[in-house]
């Protein structure tokens, strides 16, 4: 099947049985392919509700209608979006959804109200994906990034959807299919218990659509291709049982052995839709730490930023009072309070009713370049660092980045460029960097850690970027002892890990250095071997690692 045929198949099966299949995640930017799929989704026999990834709890769950309550003198509640008849929720920019909204949508799908979700994943990077709370509750995942207009076709949904839905639940499932689906999920590294259930439901739905009352190998193969392919985290290993002669197995099996689908057929169906670089990308994303994605860390503020739900707080709190939220908290208690204090006029408030405004801001990110300026290759590494700093700074205004540069050589490390966003100042400071001498790697890491801790207190989110060949030969006390220098570097690396400072290690040697890999592992840092790196290569590697 082509990507568009898989998308058409997924939407058709979802239209037949939305309650059992949950929904579909569509990986696509805005374009003709996505518009054509949305046009097909509009034909589903259920109302469509377009959501926003940052909807508040009041909009999702409903809340007190403040104006109607105050004017009528009785409690009037608004109806939430999730408290409605079975609907198709269309969620653009699903990769940016708030955690609370993601959890509430997941609860709505689990509640069995026959809601379905069409999540539009518009992330530009592989690290930007739909949260697991939603992707795990949707059976299908389709990608339309490389679908051409010539591949598009109309999506004719079956007319007798209700009849097919009833028939799908009556399709006979051979007992062996259940164990085959579970075994295949385990061999593909799929840990979700929902995946085999979705695969079984999809197979039954496909069988009903094809007017069959019993599952066939074709139904199961299509189901696992649609449900398992995007969830796979590994390829199955060859089992020892596969080496057993088939004739011997056939002789030992009784003639009435239950129906079973060969594993090779199911694997071939999955491999046909599995992107060649999917598993490699999964390994890279798993090894990345979440703190390095996007801009700086999230911080809670009471003055500015993106509004969050109001929070309770003491009367002496410095945060501003949220009047609307306070009224909403006080209104349900007015009848009881009026009965207790009939002489009081107007609304009666208690300290527990107070709600304060709360905001979320993103701190600026600081890239601390820690560059090995020692030895004969110093000029090359410094040139790489200079070019990378300038390239990253040219994009700093869009990513809220600051940069700093520490050069270590001889017996010590120097802060060449304090944290800045000024490209003009950066070029002046980088114009005449010294080079040559020993490699005091531990001193460079110590200076980087000290700067990271200082800037963290000032509200920045630091990331250490180490460029070196890893051949430390100067200890912290300034002596030329390779063994002691390596021990000191490992000691500082442990401190960086304990301080939870994000780090990236770029190995500039012609062959990956074992000692540098161990140092990166100690720091829990991203290790990038980059022989013969130029400024663009260093900049691209850092941007990719940070998810920028």
C-alpha positions as CSV (number, residue, x, y, z in Angstrom):
1,X,0.0,0.0,0.0
2,X,1.1,3.6,-0.7
3,X,1.1,6.1,2.2
4,X,-2.2,7.6,0.8
5,X,-3.8,4.2,0.6
6,X,-2.8,3.5,4.2
7,X,-4.3,6.8,5.3
8,X,-7.5,6.0,3.4
9,X,-7.7,2.5,4.9
10,X,-7.1,3.9,8.4
11,X,-9.8,6.5,8.0
12,X,-12.3,4.0,6.6
13,X,-11.7,1.5,9.5
14,X,-12.1,4.4,12.0
15,X,-15.4,5.5,10.4
16,X,-16.7,1.9,10.8
17,X,-15.8,1.5,14.5
18,X,-14.5,4.7,16.2
19,X,-15.1,3.5,19.7
20,X,-12.9,0.4,19.4
21,X,-10.1,2.1,17.4
22,X,-9.8,5.5,19.2
23,X,-8.5,7.6,16.4
24,X,-5.6,8.3,14.0
25,X,-2.4,10.4,14.3
26,X,-1.6,12.2,11.0
27,X,2.0,13.3,10.6
28,X,1.8,16.1,8.0
29,X,2.3,19.8,7.5
30,X,-0.4,21.9,6.0
31,X,-0.9,21.0,2.3
32,X,-3.1,19.3,-0.3
33,X,-2.7,15.8,1.2
34,X,-3.7,16.8,4.7
35,X,-6.6,18.9,3.3
36,X,-7.8,15.9,1.3
37,X,-7.7,13.6,4.4
38,X,-9.6,16.2,6.5
39,X,-12.2,16.4,3.7
40,X,-12.6,12.7,4.0
41,X,-12.9,12.9,7.8
42,X,-15.7,15.4,7.5
43,X,-17.8,12.6,6.0
44,X,-17.8,10.6,9.2
45,X,-21.3,10.4,10.6
46,X,-20.5,12.3,13.8
47,X,-20.0,16.0,14.6
48,X,-16.5,17.4,14.3
49,X,-15.1,19.5,17.1
50,X,-11.9,21.5,16.3
51,X,-9.7,21.9,19.4
52,X,-6.7,24.1,20.3
53,X,-3.7,22.5,22.0
54,X,-3.8,25.0,24.9
55,X,-7.5,24.9,25.9
56,X,-8.2,25.5,29.6
57,X,-9.9,23.2,32.0
58,X,-13.0,25.4,32.0
59,X,-13.4,24.9,28.3
60,X,-12.8,21.2,28.3
61,X,-14.8,20.2,31.4
62,X,-17.3,23.0,31.7
63,X,-17.6,25.6,34.5
64,X,-19.9,28.0,36.1
65,X,-21.5,30.5,33.7
66,X,-20.6,33.6,35.8
67,X,-22.8,36.2,34.0
68,X,-25.9,34.0,34.0
69,X,-25.4,33.0,37.6
70,X,-25.0,36.5,38.8
71,X,-27.9,37.9,36.8
72,X,-30.3,35.0,37.6
73,X,-29.3,34.4,41.2
74,X,-29.1,30.6,40.6
75,X,-26.2,28.4,39.8
76,X,-25.8,28.0,36.0
77,X,-23.1,25.7,34.5
78,X,-21.6,25.8,31.1
79,X,-21.3,22.5,29.2
80,X,-17.7,21.4,28.4
81,X,-16.4,20.3,25.1
82,X,-15.8,16.8,26.4
83,X,-19.3,16.5,27.8
84,X,-21.2,16.0,24.6
85,X,-22.5,13.4,22.2
86,X,-19.9,11.2,20.4
87,X,-17.7,13.5,18.3
88,X,-14.6,13.5,16.2
89,X,-12.1,15.8,18.0
90,X,-9.7,17.4,15.4
91,X,-6.5,18.6,17.2
92,X,-4.1,20.7,15.1
93,X,-0.5,21.2,16.4
94,X,-1.0,18.1,18.5
95,X,2.7,18.0,19.3
96,X,2.3,21.2,21.4
97,X,-0.6,20.1,23.5
98,X,-0.6,20.9,27.2
99,X,-0.1,17.9,29.6
100,X,-3.5,18.5,31.3
101,X,-5.4,18.6,28.0
102,X,-3.6,15.5,26.8
103,X,-4.6,13.7,30.0
104,X,-8.2,14.8,29.8
105,X,-8.5,13.8,26.1
106,X,-7.0,10.4,27.0
107,X,-9.6,10.0,29.8
108,X,-12.4,10.9,27.3
109,X,-11.2,8.3,24.9
110,X,-11.0,5.7,27.7
111,X,-14.5,6.5,29.0
112,X,-16.2,4.6,26.1
113,X,-18.3,7.5,24.9
114,X,-17.5,6.7,21.3
115,X,-15.4,9.8,20.8
116,X,-12.6,9.6,18.2
117,X,-9.5,11.7,17.8
118,X,-7.8,13.0,14.7
119,X,-4.5,14.4,15.9
120,X,-2.5,16.5,13.4
121,X,1.2,16.2,14.2
122,X,2.8,19.2,12.5
123,X,6.2,18.9,14.2
124,X,9.2,20.0,12.1
125,X,11.7,17.8,14.0
126,X,11.6,14.1,14.8
127,X,11.7,14.9,18.6
128,X,8.4,16.8,18.3
129,X,5.7,14.2,18.5
130,X,2.3,13.6,19.9
131,X,2.4,12.8,23.6
132,X,2.2,9.1,24.5
133,X,-1.1,9.7,26.4
134,X,-2.7,10.3,23.0
135,X,-0.7,8.2,20.6
136,X,-1.1,5.1,22.7
137,X,-4.9,5.6,22.7
138,X,-5.2,5.9,18.9
139,X,-4.9,2.8,16.8
140,X,-3.4,4.3,13.6
141,X,-0.5,6.6,12.6
142,X,-0.1,7.8,9.0
143,X,2.5,10.0,7.4
144,X,1.7,12.3,4.5
145,X,4.9,14.3,4.2
146,X,5.9,12.8,0.9
147,X,2.5,12.2,-0.7
148,X,2.3,14.0,-4.1
149,X,-0.9,15.5,-5.5
150,X,-1.0,12.8,-8.2
151,X,-1.3,10.2,-5.5
152,X,-4.4,11.7,-4.0
153,X,-7.9,10.3,-4.6
154,X,-11.3,10.6,-3.0
155,X,-12.1,8.7,0.1
156,X,-15.5,7.0,-0.4
157,X,-16.7,5.8,3.0
158,X,-19.1,2.8,3.2
159,X,-22.7,3.8,3.4
160,X,-23.8,1.1,5.8
161,X,-21.5,2.0,8.7
162,X,-23.8,1.0,11.5
163,X,-24.4,-2.4,9.9
164,X,-20.6,-3.0,9.5
165,X,-20.0,-1.9,13.0
166,X,-22.4,-4.6,14.4
167,X,-20.9,-7.2,12.0
168,X,-17.3,-6.4,13.1
169,X,-18.0,-7.3,16.6
170,X,-19.4,-10.7,15.5
171,X,-16.4,-11.7,13.3
172,X,-15.1,-15.0,14.5
173,X,-11.5,-14.9,15.8
174,X,-9.4,-18.1,15.7
175,X,-7.9,-18.7,19.1
176,X,-4.3,-18.8,17.8
177,X,-4.6,-15.2,16.4
178,X,-4.7,-13.7,19.8
179,X,-1.4,-15.3,20.9
180,X,0.1,-14.5,17.5
181,X,-0.7,-10.8,18.0
182,X,0.7,-10.6,21.5
183,X,3.8,-12.5,20.6
184,X,4.5,-10.3,17.6
185,X,4.0,-7.1,19.8
186,X,6.5,-8.4,22.3
187,X,9.1,-9.3,19.6
188,X,8.8,-5.8,18.2
189,X,9.4,-4.2,21.5
190,X,5.9,-2.8,21.9
191,X,5.1,-2.6,25.6
192,X,1.6,-1.1,25.3
193,X,-1.2,-3.5,26.2
194,X,-3.6,-1.5,24.0
195,X,-1.7,-2.3,20.8
196,X,-2.8,-6.0,20.5
197,X,-6.4,-5.0,21.3
198,X,-6.3,-2.3,18.6
199,X,-4.8,-4.8,16.1
200,X,-7.5,-7.3,16.8
201,X,-10.3,-4.7,16.5
202,X,-8.8,-3.4,13.2
203,X,-8.6,-6.9,11.8
204,X,-12.2,-7.6,12.7
205,X,-13.3,-4.3,11.3
206,X,-11.5,-5.0,8.0
207,X,-13.0,-8.5,7.8
208,X,-16.5,-7.0,8.2
209,X,-15.8,-4.4,5.6
210,X,-14.8,-7.2,3.2
211,X,-18.0,-9.1,4.1
212,X,-16.2,-11.9,5.9
213,X,-17.4,-13.5,9.1
214,X,-14.1,-15.1,10.0
215,X,-10.6,-13.5,10.2
216,X,-8.1,-14.3,7.5
217,X,-4.4,-13.8,7.2
218,X,-5.0,-10.8,5.0
219,X,-7.1,-9.1,7.7
220,X,-4.5,-9.6,10.3
221,X,-1.6,-8.5,8.1
222,X,-3.3,-5.2,7.2
223,X,-4.1,-4.7,10.9
224,X,-0.6,-5.2,12.2
225,X,0.8,-3.0,9.4
226,X,-1.5,-0.1,10.4
227,X,-1.2,-0.6,14.2
228,X,2.3,-2.1,14.9
229,X,4.6,-0.4,12.4
230,X,4.8,3.0,14.1
231,X,5.0,1.5,17.6
232,X,7.9,-0.8,16.8
233,X,11.1,-0.1,18.7
234,X,13.2,-3.1,17.6
235,X,13.2,-5.8,14.9
236,X,12.5,-9.4,16.1
237,X,15.5,-11.7,16.7
238,X,15.7,-15.1,15.0
239,X,14.2,-17.7,17.2
240,X,15.9,-21.0,17.7
241,X,12.7,-22.7,16.8
242,X,12.9,-21.4,13.3
243,X,15.8,-23.7,12.6
244,X,13.6,-26.8,13.3
245,X,12.8,-28.7,10.1
246,X,9.3,-27.9,9.0
247,X,8.5,-31.5,8.0
248,X,9.1,-32.7,11.5
249,X,6.8,-30.0,12.9
250,X,4.1,-30.9,10.5
251,X,4.3,-34.7,11.3
252,X,4.0,-34.0,15.0
253,X,1.1,-31.6,14.7
254,X,-2.5,-33.0,14.8
255,X,-4.6,-32.6,11.7
256,X,-7.1,-30.3,13.5
257,X,-4.5,-27.8,14.7
258,X,-6.1,-24.3,15.1
259,X,-5.6,-21.6,12.4
260,X,-2.3,-19.7,12.8
261,X,-0.7,-17.0,10.7
262,X,3.0,-17.5,9.9
263,X,5.1,-14.8,11.6
264,X,7.0,-14.0,8.4
265,X,3.8,-12.8,6.7
266,X,3.1,-10.4,9.5
267,X,6.7,-9.2,9.6
268,X,6.8,-8.6,5.9
269,X,3.6,-6.5,6.2
270,X,5.2,-4.3,8.9
271,X,8.5,-3.9,7.1
272,X,6.7,-2.8,4.0
273,X,5.5,0.4,5.8
274,X,8.4,0.8,8.2
275,X,10.6,3.8,7.4
276,X,14.2,2.6,7.0
277,X,15.6,5.1,9.5
278,X,12.8,4.7,12.1
279,X,14.6,2.5,14.5
280,X,17.8,4.5,14.4
281,X,15.8,7.7,15.1
282,X,14.1,6.0,18.0
283,X,17.4,5.1,19.5
284,X,18.7,8.7,19.1
285,X,15.6,10.2,20.7
286,X,15.6,7.7,23.6
287,X,19.2,8.6,24.5
288,X,18.4,12.3,24.4
289,X,17.4,14.0,27.6
290,X,14.2,15.9,27.6
291,X,15.8,19.1,29.1
292,X,17.6,19.8,25.8
293,X,14.5,20.1,23.7
294,X,13.3,23.5,22.6
295,X,14.1,26.7,24.4
296,X,15.0,27.0,28.1
297,X,13.3,25.4,31.0
298,X,9.7,26.1,32.0
299,X,9.3,28.4,35.0
300,X,6.3,29.5,36.9
301,X,5.7,33.2,37.3
302,X,3.0,35.4,38.9
303,X,3.6,38.4,36.7
304,X,4.0,37.5,33.0
305,X,4.1,34.7,30.5
306,X,1.5,32.3,29.2
307,X,-1.6,32.2,31.5
308,X,-2.1,29.0,33.5
309,X,-5.1,28.0,35.6
310,X,-5.6,30.1,38.6
311,X,-4.2,28.7,41.9
312,X,-5.1,29.1,45.6
313,X,-2.9,31.1,47.8
314,X,-2.7,33.1,51.0
315,X,-4.1,36.6,51.3
316,X,-0.5,38.0,51.6
317,X,0.6,36.4,48.3
318,X,2.4,38.8,45.9
319,X,0.5,37.3,43.0
320,X,-2.4,39.2,41.5
321,X,-5.9,38.1,42.5
322,X,-7.9,36.4,39.6
323,X,-11.3,38.0,40.2
324,X,-13.2,35.7,37.8
325,X,-11.7,32.5,39.2
326,X,-12.4,33.8,42.8
327,X,-16.1,34.4,41.9
328,X,-16.4,30.9,40.4
329,X,-15.0,29.4,43.6
330,X,-17.3,31.4,45.8
331,X,-20.6,31.1,44.0
332,X,-21.5,27.4,44.8
333,X,-21.3,28.2,48.5
334,X,-23.5,31.3,48.5
335,X,-26.8,29.5,49.5
336,X,-25.2,27.9,52.5
337,X,-23.4,31.1,53.6
338,X,-26.6,33.2,53.2
339,X,-28.5,30.8,55.4
340,X,-25.8,31.0,58.0
341,X,-25.5,34.8,57.8
342,X,-28.9,36.1,56.6
343,X,-28.0,39.7,57.6
344,X,-25.1,39.9,55.1
345,X,-25.7,41.7,51.8
346,X,-24.1,40.7,48.5
347,X,-21.8,37.8,47.9
348,X,-20.0,36.3,50.9
349,X,-16.3,35.5,50.4
350,X,-13.9,33.4,52.4
351,X,-10.2,33.3,52.3
352,X,-10.3,29.8,50.7
353,X,-12.1,31.4,47.7
354,X,-9.1,33.5,46.8
355,X,-7.5,32.5,43.5
356,X,-4.3,34.1,42.1
357,X,-3.1,34.5,38.6
358,X,-0.3,32.2,37.4
359,X,1.8,32.3,34.3
360,X,4.4,30.1,32.6
361,X,7.5,31.5,31.0
362,X,10.5,29.9,29.2
363,X,13.9,30.8,30.5
364,X,16.6,31.7,28.0
365,X,19.1,29.0,27.1
366,X,22.8,29.4,27.4
367,X,25.3,27.4,25.3
368,X,28.6,27.2,27.0
369,X,31.2,26.3,24.4
370,X,34.2,24.7,26.1
371,X,36.9,24.4,23.5
372,X,40.2,22.5,23.6
373,X,42.7,25.1,22.5
374,X,45.8,23.0,23.0
375,X,48.3,21.3,20.8
376,X,48.9,21.4,17.1
377,X,45.2,21.1,16.2
378,X,44.2,24.0,18.3
379,X,43.8,26.5,15.4
380,X,41.4,24.1,13.6
381,X,39.2,23.5,16.6
382,X,39.1,27.2,17.5
383,X,38.1,28.1,13.9
384,X,35.3,25.5,14.2
385,X,34.2,27.0,17.5
386,X,34.3,30.5,16.2
387,X,32.2,29.7,13.2
388,X,29.7,27.6,15.1
389,X,29.3,30.4,17.8
390,X,28.6,33.0,15.1
391,X,26.1,30.7,13.2
392,X,24.2,29.8,16.4
393,X,24.1,33.4,17.5
394,X,22.7,34.5,14.2
395,X,19.6,32.4,15.0
396,X,19.7,33.2,18.8
397,X,16.8,35.8,18.6
398,X,14.4,33.1,17.3
399,X,15.5,30.5,19.8
400,X,16.2,32.7,22.9
401,X,19.8,31.5,23.0
402,X,22.8,33.1,24.7
403,X,26.3,31.8,24.1
404,X,29.6,31.8,26.1
405,X,33.0,30.6,25.2
406,X,35.6,29.0,27.5
407,X,39.0,28.0,26.0
408,X,41.3,25.6,28.0
409,X,45.1,25.2,27.2
410,X,48.3,25.0,29.1
411,X,47.4,24.6,32.8
412,X,44.2,26.6,33.0
413,X,40.9,27.6,31.4
414,X,39.8,31.1,30.5
415,X,36.4,32.7,30.0
416,X,37.0,34.2,26.6
417,X,33.3,35.3,26.0
418,X,30.9,35.9,28.8
419,X,27.2,35.0,28.2
420,X,25.9,37.3,25.4
421,X,23.5,37.6,22.5
422,X,25.4,40.3,20.8
423,X,26.9,39.1,17.5
424,X,29.1,42.2,17.1
425,X,30.6,41.8,20.6
426,X,31.1,38.1,19.9
427,X,33.1,38.7,16.7
428,X,35.4,41.2,18.5
429,X,36.1,38.7,21.3
430,X,36.7,35.8,19.0
431,X,39.1,37.7,16.7
432,X,42.3,36.8,18.6
433,X,42.0,33.6,20.5
434,X,45.3,32.0,21.7
435,X,46.1,28.4,21.1
436,X,48.8,25.7,21.9
437,X,50.0,24.0,25.0
438,X,48.8,21.1,27.2
439,X,45.3,19.8,27.6
440,X,43.8,20.7,31.0
441,X,40.4,19.0,30.3
442,X,39.4,18.9,34.0
443,X,40.1,22.7,34.3
444,X,37.9,23.4,31.3
445,X,35.1,21.3,32.7
446,X,35.4,23.0,36.1
447,X,35.1,26.4,34.5
448,X,32.1,25.3,32.5
449,X,30.4,23.9,35.6
450,X,31.0,27.0,37.6
451,X,29.6,29.2,34.8
452,X,26.6,26.9,34.5
453,X,25.8,27.1,38.2
454,X,26.2,30.9,38.2
455,X,23.9,31.5,35.2
456,X,21.3,29.0,36.5
457,X,20.8,31.3,39.5
458,X,20.3,34.2,37.1
459,X,17.4,32.4,35.4
460,X,19.2,30.8,32.4
461,X,19.2,27.2,31.3
462,X,22.8,26.2,30.5
463,X,24.1,23.5,28.2
464,X,27.8,22.7,28.1
465,X,29.2,22.0,24.6
466,X,32.6,20.4,24.8
467,X,34.8,20.3,21.7
468,X,38.0,18.2,22.3
469,X,40.0,15.2,21.2
470,X,39.8,13.8,24.7
471,X,43.5,13.4,25.3
472,X,43.8,15.1,28.7
473,X,47.4,15.4,29.9
474,X,47.3,18.2,32.6
475,X,45.7,17.5,36.0
476,X,43.8,20.1,38.1
477,X,47.0,20.8,40.1
478,X,48.8,21.8,36.9
479,X,51.1,18.7,36.8
480,X,51.6,16.9,33.5
481,X,50.2,13.5,34.6
482,X,47.9,11.8,32.0
483,X,46.5,9.3,34.5
484,X,45.7,11.9,37.1
485,X,44.3,14.2,34.4
486,X,41.9,11.5,33.2
487,X,40.8,10.8,36.8
488,X,40.2,14.5,37.5
489,X,38.2,14.9,34.3
490,X,36.0,11.9,35.3
491,X,35.5,13.5,38.8
492,X,34.3,16.8,37.3
493,X,32.1,14.9,34.9
494,X,30.4,13.2,37.8
495,X,29.8,16.7,39.4
496,X,28.2,17.9,36.1
497,X,25.9,14.9,36.1
498,X,25.0,15.4,39.7
499,X,24.2,19.1,39.0
500,X,21.9,18.0,36.2
501,X,23.5,20.3,33.7
502,X,22.8,19.4,30.1
503,X,25.9,18.6,28.1
504,X,27.0,17.7,24.6
505,X,30.5,16.2,23.8
506,X,31.8,16.6,20.3
507,X,34.7,14.4,19.5
508,X,37.0,16.0,16.9
509,X,39.4,13.1,16.5
510,X,39.7,11.2,13.2
511,X,38.5,8.0,15.0
512,X,36.1,8.0,18.0
513,X,38.0,8.3,21.2
514,X,37.1,5.6,23.8
515,X,38.1,7.8,26.8
516,X,35.9,10.6,25.5
517,X,32.9,8.3,25.1
518,X,33.3,7.2,28.7
519,X,33.5,10.8,29.8
520,X,30.3,11.6,28.0
521,X,28.6,8.6,29.6
522,X,29.7,9.8,33.0
523,X,28.2,13.2,32.3
524,X,25.1,11.6,30.9
525,X,25.8,13.8,27.8
526,X,25.1,13.4,24.1
527,X,28.2,12.1,22.4
528,X,28.8,13.2,18.8
529,X,31.8,11.9,16.8
530,X,32.6,14.6,14.3
531,X,35.9,14.1,12.6
532,X,37.0,16.9,10.2
533,X,34.2,19.1,11.5
534,X,33.6,22.5,10.1
535,X,31.6,25.4,11.5
536,X,28.4,24.3,9.8
537,X,28.8,20.7,10.9
538,X,29.3,21.7,14.5
539,X,26.3,24.1,14.4
540,X,24.1,21.5,12.8
541,X,25.1,18.8,15.2
542,X,24.4,21.0,18.2
543,X,21.0,22.2,16.8
544,X,19.9,18.6,16.1
545,X,21.0,17.4,19.6
546,X,19.1,20.3,21.2
547,X,16.0,19.7,19.1
548,X,16.1,23.3,17.8
